[in-house]
Amino acid sequence: MNFHYRKDLKPHELIEGYQGRFVHSDRMTVAHWDIKAGYEVPEHTHENEMVINVVEGQFEVTVDDETKVLGPGDVAIVPSFARHKARAITDCRCIDVFSPVREPYKV
């Protein structure tokens, strides 16, 4: 299927405080997140290159040892296997794009 509507995507809470809706192509995963203020993803790595797009709210992202607070329209690029973590300062909406496909998000 080539077209997906957010309202039709079932939300999944794979990370506490992070409601995700996922779309997969042959080579990418797109994750639409609704994130509650104060919730965080602890430091981790993965093989996937990731682009974080902040749609609403204030979102703190650390890649390796650099920390930035991102707002609407801001983007962070996380290279493959880079150490990273994130925290929602306010309620947030973010869209993450992963390449290759983020297999754990195939729910």
MARFI-874824 format. One record per residue: residue in one letter; z, x, y of N, C-alpha, C, O in turn. Coordinates in pm, whole numbers, plus 32768, in hexadecimal, padded with zeros to 4 digits. Layout:
N
AZXYZXYZXYZXY
...
! end
This chain:
107
M800080547F8A80008000800080008058807C804B80B98083
N7FAD803880DE7F9F808B81557FF2805C81CC800380A7822C
F80267FE281C780717FAD823880FA7F7F820981087F3E81A1
H81607FA3825781EA7F808236822D7F4B82B482167F7E8321
Y827F7EE582A582C67EAA8315835B7EC1830283947EA28299
R839A7EF8836A84297F198363847B7EA3832F84D57EB682DE
K845D7E2B835F84AA7DB5833784A17D9A82A084F77D578268
D84397DCD825F84287DB881D084617E28817A84687E1B8100
L848C7E9581B784C27F07816D85567EF1815485A37EDB81B1
K857E7EF680D6860A7EE180B2865F7F5980DD863C7FCB80BE
P86CE7F41812687247FB1814F87797FE480DB87A47F988084
H8791806780DC87E580A980798845810680C2881C8150811C
E88C58102809C8927815E80D7893E81D08073899B81CD8023
L88E68236807A88F382AA80228959830D8058898E835F800D
I8973830480D989D48358811E8A2E82F8816B89FC829F81B1
E8AB2830781628B0D82AA81A68AED82A5823B8AE4830C827E
G8ADD822A826F8AC1821682FC8A2E821D83208A0982058393
Y89D9823D82C08949824C82D688FE81E5828288F781F28207
Q88C7817E82C18875811B827C87E4814A828687AE815482F4
G87A481668215871D8199821586B9813981D886D680F48177
R86438137821285CF80EE81DC8562815681C9854581A38225
F85258159815384CF81C9812F8441819D810D842A813680CE
V83E281F0813A835681DF81198325826680E5834382CE811E
H82D98262807882A882DE803A821082DB803181D48275800E
S81D3834C80508145835F8036813B83C57FC481A183E67F86
D80C783F77FA980B9845B7F3F810084DE7F62812F85247F08
R810A84FF7FE581408581800C81B3857C807081E985E48095
M81DA8502809C824284F8810182A0848380E5827E8425809E
T8316848E811F8375841E81228399840781B483B2846581FF
V839A838881DC83C8836182618447830E824D844882AB8204
A84B283398290853482F58285855882BB830D856283048370
H856A82388312859881F3838B862F81DF837C865C81988322
W867C821E83D4870F821B83C9874D81C88439872681D384AD
D87AF81768414880D813884718893817C845488C7817183E5
I88C981C184B7893E821784A089B181E984F889A081D28570
K8A2781DD84BC8A9E81B585068ADD822E854B8AE0829C8514
A8B0D821885C48B4E828286128BBC82C685C18C0A8285857C
G8BC0834B85CD8C298399858D8C0983C885008C4E841F84CB
Y8BA2839084C28B8283B884398B2B8435843A8AD9844A8494
E8B3F848783D48AF5850583CF8ABF852183448AEC84EA82E0
V8A5D857983438A2885B182C78A59864182C38A3A868E831E
P8AA58667825C8AD886F082578A678756824589F88734821E
E8A8787D282638A23883C825889E8884181CC8A2F88388168
H8964885081C7891D8857814788938895815E886C88B081D0
T884B88AA80F387C188D980F9876F8887809587A68848803A
H86ED888A80A78691885080458608888F805985EC88CA80C1
E85B588827FF4853088BE7FF984D5887C8060847388B8808B
N84F488028086849D87B680DE84A487E9816E8510880381A2
E843187F781AC842C8806823C844B877C827684218717823D
M8493877682E484BD86F5831B84AA86F483B284C6875683F6
V847B868383E48471866C847484CA85F5849384B78588845C
I852C860984EC858A85A08514855C856A859B854F85B685FB
N854584E885A2851C84A5861D858B8444864585A983E785FB
V85C8845986BA863183FE86E885EE838C873685A383A38794
V860C8312870C85D3829B874B8637825E87AE86128236881C
E86B5825787868720821F87DA87A0826E87C387B9829E8755
G87F1827B882B887682B7881E8877834D883688148388885E
Q88EB8387881D89038417882C8924845087A3898384238762
F88D884B3877788E084E886EF88EA857F86F7889285C2872D
E895685B686BF896D864786C08934868486418953865785D2
V88E186EA865188A1872B85DF88BB87C185E688AD87FE8650
T88E387FB857688F3888D856B889088BF8503889088908491
V883C891E852B87DF896084D0880389F484D288008A35853A
D88248A27845B885D8AAD844F88D78AB384AC89378A698493
D88D88B048513894F8B0C856989388AD385F589878AED864F
E88CC8A86860788AD8A4E868B88C889B7868B8893896E8637
T891A898986E9893E88FC86F3890888C38776891588FF87E0
K88CA884C876C8896880587E088B9877187D388C2873C8765
V88CC872F884688DB869F8849885486658872881D868888DB
L8820860C881F879D85D1883587AD853F885F880A84FB8834
G8751851288B3874F848788DE86C7844A88C28672848B8883
P86B083D188EE8632838C88D385B883DF88FC85AF8411896C
G855A83ED889F84E1843A88B684EC84CC889084878512888C
D856684FC887485788588884F855D859C87BA856E8541876A
V853486168798850C86378710854B86BC86E7855487188738
A857686C6866A85A38744862F854F875F85B3853187048566
I852887DC85A284DE8804852B8539885B84D6857288BE8505
V854788348458859D887C83FA854288BB839085078873833F
P85368940839084E08981832D85178972829F858D8955828C
S84C28985823E84ED898481B2856089E5819E855D8A5581CF
F85C689B88155863B8A07812E86938A3581A286EC8A88818D
A867D8A02821B86D68A23828B875A89D7827A875A89628252
R87C98A18829A884A89D4829A884B897483108825899A837F
H887688F882F8887B8897836588E2882B834A8906880F82D8
K890F87EF83B8896C877E83B089538728842C89108753848A
A898A86AF842B89748654849B89EA85F584A88A3585DD844A
R89F985BF85258A66856285418A37850085AD89FE85288612
A8A52848185958A32841A85F88AA38415865E8B1583F4863C
I8A86843586DA8AE9842C87458AFC839A876C8B6C836E8785
T8A8E835187728A8F82C1878B8A46827F87168A1182C486C0
D8A4481FB871289EC81BA86B2895F81ED86CE893681F98742
C891582098665889082478673882A8204861A884981C585B5
R87AE82158643873B81FA85EC86E6827785EE86C182A98659
C86C782AA857886758322856B860A83098500861B82B784A6
I859D8351850F8535835084A8852283E0847C8501843784CD
D853883FA83FB8524847E83C184A6847D836F848A841D8327
V845984E9837983E184FA832883F6857782D4841685E28308
F83E2856A825183F785D681F2837385FA81AC832485A28189
S835D867A819A82EC86A88149831B872080F88353877E8132
P83078721807582CA86B780258326863D801B838E8635805D
V82FF85DE7FC7834C85627FB383DC85847F9483F885DE7F46
R8437853C7FD284C9854C7FBA84ED84F67F41850C84807F4F
E84EA85337ECD84FC84EB7E4E857E849A7E48857B84297E16
P85F384CD7E79866D847E7E71866783FA7EBE86B983A17EA7
Y860683ED7F1885FB83727F68859D830C7F28858082A57F64
K856E83297EB3851A82C77E6A857682637E24859082707DAC
V85A682017E6E8603819E7E3885C481147E37860480B37E0D
! end
